[in-house]
Amino acid sequence: TLEKKELASKNGSFTRDYDPSLPLIEADEDKLKQVFINLIQNAMEASPDFENIRITTRIFSQINFKTSDHQRGQVLVEINDQGPGISQENQKRLFTPFFTTKKKGTGLGLVISLKIIEDHRGKIKIISRPGEGTKIQVFLPIHQNNE
């Protein structure tokens, strides 16, 4: 697990850009904590010397101008690293149980994380190119009292 002493023992930059006005989401705090610890740990392991990891939170909403359909907003959490990136071939296999590129990995971290996010009616999107780092986006629906 990712512990505070691990963060303190690493050199490099760790940037947090949190939107202070985020609305509530309906969620299991412990399960989401497990997801974000896993995703941040992956970013740390991918980044040389723990450099330039950025965590951003904001509101995300989409409007389809052709149909005037407005989808309900979501909370978006982005984790960006400056690691080597992920090949297209490996991206296709990321959520396959037991697939890993790590020497000590089990290949279950992303599978479990995806299941937890989907149980929260959310989505995970990975944007990566070799040599350009990786951005992981986690979308979680905003809680609405009329549901």
Order of alpha helices (4+ residues) and beta strands (2+ residues): alpha-beta-alpha-beta-beta-beta-beta-alpha-alpha-beta-beta
